């Protein structure tokens, strides 16, 4: 009788232990993820759902935290309050500041687990951008270049072609303008402005990492935009008015605008009565564009399990099928070479979609200086004063330079 009792108790203990182990196996590590993909949030959520269903170790919980500037403000506040997410989508102009401030986890140990063939499959410029001062802090996901969107119907009706140089650009925007319509929407955006400066052979930051806002090329670029507005060929918008700029474009209040290729989905919800075109950015003394997009980064205080979960999620995002669905939803450039053949049919449906990718060979990094995250705000404020307030470009840039030099 006693032996039967002990056997019964043993079976109960084993069953209880099995339940504990089973529960432990089911316990998932939560990976919080902050991003700025409002226009592609549905696609982001679909990718997250797919990852969460594909395994039983991690659960990614996403939060859309506004535009890049809004996200930057929120992550700084979260770091101070010690409630930052595990994974953060860091815009590439802001990425160096987070790395410089020591806010990011070094992902080099995980990078070593990546097979060599996969690492080689990434476009080098995109893959290498995540390395800062010899350490791997960032992982590629969304990459882009600025493009020139245009109303192809209106250009065709006037016998015009998309301009390829800045001289041609001024001629086209003038020909498109009249009392009620402007040829171009000039937005006070540092990223687009960097392209104008780079194409003139200049840079907004010097080679030794100092603000360069009073250089000849920077002043010339802002004077060009000032002249566009002053002559009636362009309307000026602040960066905060980007949504209004989209409305200006879709309502045919203007016919040309510079933006990321990823802004294409922002236009799709509108019933536009014209053919949407996209062309490479105009060239000056050189054909060049700055990279755009963001890096996925893991915050330094994340646990080992959270970091492993973030890495596993990124690997899921880098599957060819994930990149294909992401590209079709967001219009961002695919970051792996092997994915391009899978997108051939989609690009053939509308060749304009490939414009950003076709500029990749001419793309260069944005300034990789921690202070530029602050300096560019001063630059954009100077641009806004010129474009909307009629300020003198040289004087506005001199003030921006002084502020940048004294900023911490």
DAFEN-V954936 format. One record per helix or strand. SS is the DSSP state (H for helix, E for strand). FROM is the first residue (numbers start at 1). LEN is the number of residues. If there is no record, write none. Layout:
BEGIN
SS/FROM/LEN, SS/FROM/LEN
END
This chain:
BEGIN
H/2/25, E/29/7, H/41/14, E/58/7, H/68/14, E/87/5, H/92/9, E/104/1, H/108/4, H/116/6, E/122/1, H/124/5, E/131/2, E/135/2, E/138/14, H/152/6, E/165/1, H/166/11, E/182/6, H/190/10, E/205/1, E/211/1, H/216/15, E/234/4, H/239/12, E/254/7, H/261/8, E/276/4, E/283/1, E/289/11, H/304/14, H/320/11, E/333/1, E/336/1, H/337/13, H/351/8, H/360/3, E/363/2, H/372/18, H/393/14
END
